[in-house]
Amino acid sequence: MAHFPVNHPLRPTYRALGGLTGLYLIIFGVLGLIETSGDEFFAQNGAEALWQGTNLGYSVISIAVGLIILIGIGVGRNADVAINKLFGYALAALSLAGLALMRTDANYLSFTMPTVIVTMVLALVLLTAAMYGKLGTEEQAQASREARLFLE
């Protein structure tokens, strides 16, 4: 059984990191939207925002994902945990797909190596925030501590 801590003492810190990740995605998306306005949706013309390759499509995706993450952080009550986990895995998969397709004509999101690295780091931050951000009752927290002690 995997151990995911409940009521971790640093939960507010990890929640803030998740929020900063969402905020970064929104800022990147808006700057990319400004940079690529007037281009085709999936143009591969080498446009950059914050030194990362982007196009109109990836900018819109970044804004949408960032907004959903911030809404989840605002709602709380473990909604942020589920959203961070979902988008953490999605961004990791997107990063690996971008790495695989970077030098092909199928690079529809105009990924560059810095884009792949930043997207993977954001995915790992979201997954870490999801792992340590779970909120529960005192009984669930006690069961989590006992499971951890049993595993050690």
C-alpha positions in Angstrom: 0.0 0.0 0.0 1.4 3.4 -1.0 1.7 5.9 1.8 0.2 9.4 1.2 0.3 11.5 4.3 -2.9 13.1 5.6 -2.9 16.5 7.2 0.8 17.0 6.5 2.2 20.0 8.6 3.5 21.6 5.4 0.2 21.3 3.5 -0.3 25.1 3.2 3.2 25.4 1.7 2.5 22.7 -0.9 -0.9 24.2 -1.6 0.8 27.6 -2.2 3.3 25.8 -4.6 0.4 24.4 -6.5 -1.2 27.8 -6.7 2.1 29.4 -7.9 2.3 26.7 -10.6 -1.2 27.6 -11.8 -0.2 31.3 -11.7 2.9 30.6 -13.8 0.9 28.7 -16.4 -1.5 31.6 -16.7 1.3 34.2 -17.0 3.1 32.0 -19.6 -0.2 31.5 -21.5 -1.0 35.2 -21.6 2.5 36.2 -22.7 2.3 33.4 -25.3 -1.1 34.6 -26.4 0.2 38.1 -26.9 3.3 36.9 -28.7 1.4 34.6 -31.1 -1.8 36.6 -31.7 -2.5 36.6 -35.4 -0.8 33.3 -36.0 -2.5 30.0 -36.8 -3.7 28.0 -33.8 -1.0 25.3 -34.2 1.7 27.4 -36.0 5.2 26.1 -35.8 7.0 29.4 -36.4 9.4 29.4 -33.4 7.5 31.9 -31.3 8.7 32.1 -27.7 7.3 33.3 -24.3 9.5 33.2 -21.2 12.2 31.5 -23.4 9.9 28.6 -24.1 8.5 27.6 -27.5 4.8 28.2 -27.8 2.0 28.8 -30.2 -1.6 30.0 -29.9 -2.8 26.5 -29.1 -0.4 25.8 -26.3 -1.0 29.3 -24.8 -4.7 28.7 -24.6 -4.1 25.2 -23.1 -1.7 26.8 -20.5 -4.3 29.5 -19.5 -7.1 26.9 -19.2 -5.0 24.5 -17.1 -3.7 27.3 -14.9 -7.2 28.6 -14.2 -8.5 25.2 -13.3 -5.6 24.7 -10.9 -6.2 28.0 -9.3 -9.9 27.3 -9.0 -9.1 23.9 -7.3 -6.7 25.7 -4.9 -9.4 28.2 -4.1 -12.1 25.5 -3.5 -9.8 23.3 -1.4 -11.4 20.4 0.5 -9.2 17.9 -1.4 -10.4 19.2 -4.8 -7.0 20.7 -5.2 -5.4 17.3 -4.5 -7.4 15.6 -7.3 -6.9 18.5 -9.7 -3.1 18.7 -9.0 -2.8 14.9 -9.4 -4.7 14.9 -12.7 -2.9 17.8 -14.3 0.5 16.7 -12.8 0.2 13.4 -14.7 -1.2 15.2 -17.8 1.6 17.7 -17.9 4.2 14.9 -17.4 2.7 13.0 -20.3 2.5 16.2 -22.4 6.2 16.9 -21.6 7.3 13.4 -22.7 5.2 13.6 -25.8 6.7 17.0 -26.6 10.2 15.5 -26.2 9.4 12.7 -28.5 7.8 14.9 -31.2 10.0 17.9 -30.9 11.9 17.6 -34.1 9.1 16.3 -36.2 6.2 17.8 -38.2 3.9 16.5 -35.5 5.1 19.1 -33.0 1.8 20.8 -33.0 2.3 22.7 -29.7 5.7 24.1 -30.9 7.7 22.5 -28.0 11.4 23.3 -27.5 13.7 21.7 -25.0 13.2 24.5 -22.5 9.4 24.0 -22.8 9.8 20.2 -22.2 12.0 20.8 -19.1 9.7 23.5 -17.6 6.6 21.5 -18.2 8.1 18.4 -16.5 9.2 20.5 -13.5 5.7 22.0 -13.2 4.3 18.4 -13.4 6.5 17.3 -10.6 5.6 20.3 -8.4 1.9 19.5 -9.0 2.4 15.8 -8.2 4.3 16.7 -5.0 1.6 19.2 -4.0 -1.0 16.5 -4.6 0.9 13.9 -2.5 1.3 16.1 0.5 -1.8 18.2 0.3 -4.5 15.7 1.4 -6.8 16.9 4.1 -8.6 14.4 6.3 -10.1 13.7 9.7 -7.9 13.1 12.8 -8.8 9.4 12.5 -7.6 9.3 8.9 -4.4 11.1 9.9 -3.8 8.7 12.7 -4.3 5.7 10.4 -1.9 7.3 7.9 0.8 7.7 10.6 0.2 4.1 11.8 0.6 2.8 8.2 3.8 4.8 7.8 5.2 3.3 11.0 4.2 -0.2 9.9 6.0 0.3 6.6 9.2 1.4 8.3 
